[in-house]
Amino acid sequence: MTIPAYFGNFPFPPDEKRPHHLTADRFKMFIYTGNKPYSSDLNYLLASTDKMTTGIYQLAPGSNFDPADIHAGDEVYYVLEGEVHLLNPETGQTERMGPGDSILIPMGVPHRGYNFTDKAAVILFCIAPRIWDEKGPPTGYFGATRLFKSERGAAE
């Protein structure tokens, strides 16, 4: 899978960057991931340069995104509406976040988002320096998923 040309080049190529009023009618819409629309989230790309990518994603009620996303930069989430649960499949760590909460996801850390509620979750994200490497978004997560069962500890 290749990365669309607008990543790193929106609204301008890196050598033409200048201050620019970003309006909703110019945002780029994309689905993560396009090859699994039944378990994807809807994204609005606000800006993507050679140094950062910023956007808003919506996770529908009762849905999740799959496969786990892994970025070529550090990512920050800020929850605008609703509730999202994040899972790090490598460690089993989960975080529940609501409006006004944020989280730092370091570069290379796999993560999946879940919305267990009946309302859409809306999350602002910023990734720096790059959203993905040249191969584009992950096509799958091939490691074991570590899950925890109540207070008994990790499930093997």
N, C-alpha and C positions, 0 to 999 in steps of 0.2 A: 504494500500500500504506500502510495506517495502522499506527501503533504501538499495540500492545496497551495498554490502560489501566493495567496494573500497572507499566509502566516509569515511573519517577518517583514511584510511589505504593505501593511494596511494601517492608516490610509495612504501612506507614501512609502516609496523605497527608502532604505536607510540613508542614502546619500542626498535625499531630498526632504528630510525631516524638518518640520517647522511647527510652531504652535498651530493648533487646529481645533475648532469647535466641533466636537463629535456629536452628531445628531442621530436619533433613532432610525431615521429613514435610510441611513447609510450603513448601519450595522450589517455584518455578514452573519447569516444564520447557518449553523451546521449541527449535525447530529453526531454524538459520540456513543457508540461507533456506528457508522453507516452500514456496516455489514451485519449488524444485529439490531435492527430497528425495534424489535419487540423488547429489548432490554437496553435501551439507550436513553440519553437525556438530550433535551433541546438546549442548544447554546446560541448565544448572541455574542459575536466577537466585537468588542468595542474598539480595540487597537492591538496591533501586533507589529513590533519593530524587531530589530536585530538584538535588542536588549531586554524585551519583556513582552508578554501577552496578557491582556486583560479582557474579561468578558463576564457575562452573567449566564448561569445555567439554571434550568428548571427541571426538577425531578417530580414526575407526576405522582399523584397519590397511589400508594401501594406498589411502587415500582423501585427499581434499582438500576445501576449501570454496571454492565459486564462486557468485556473483561475488566479486571483491575487496571486502573490507569497508572502509568509510570512515566514521570516527566524528566526532561533533561535540564530542569531547573527547580529551584525552590518554589513552592506554591503556598499561597495564603488564601483561605476561604473566609468570607464574611457572610453570615446568614442574614438575608434581608427579610424573608418571610418563611413561615412553616418550620419544619423540623427535619433534620437529616442525621442519620447515623452513619458514621464512617467505620470501616473495617480495614485493618492492615492484615492481609491474609498470611503474611510471614510470621507475625508475632501473636496474632489473635487480639491485639489491642482494638478496642472499640471506643468511640466517642459519640455522645449524643449532643447535638447542638441545636439551639433555637435562635430566634431573632436577636441580633446584637452580639452573638458569639462568633469567635473566629478561631482558626487553627492554622498552625504552620506545618506543612508537609514537606520534609526535606527532599531534595533531589534524589531520584532513584527509589523512593519508598512506594511500594504498590499500595493502592487504596481503592476501595469500592464504596459507593454511596447507596444508602437505602432510605426509602421514605415509607415508614410503617403507618402513616396517618391517612386521613381522608381529605387532606388539603395539599396543594402543590407546595413544594419547597423551592425557594428562589435564593440562589447563592451567587455572590460576587466573587470572582477569583482573579488572582494576579500571579503569573508565573515568570520568574526571571532566572537566567537570561533567555532560555529557550523552552518552548512548550514540548517539543519532541525532537529527537535527532533526525537524521536524513531518512530513516526507515519509516517515520511517521508513527501514528498511535499503535499501541500494542494490538496484536491480533488475537491474543489469548493470554491467560496467566497459567503457566505450566508448573509452578511450584506447588507444594502441598499447602493446603489451607489449614491453619491452626485454629481450632475452635475451642472455646471453654464451655464447660457445662456447670452452671450454677457456681457453688463454692467448692466443688470437688477438684478444680484445677483443669489443666489442659486435657482435652480429649486426644487420644493418640490415634 
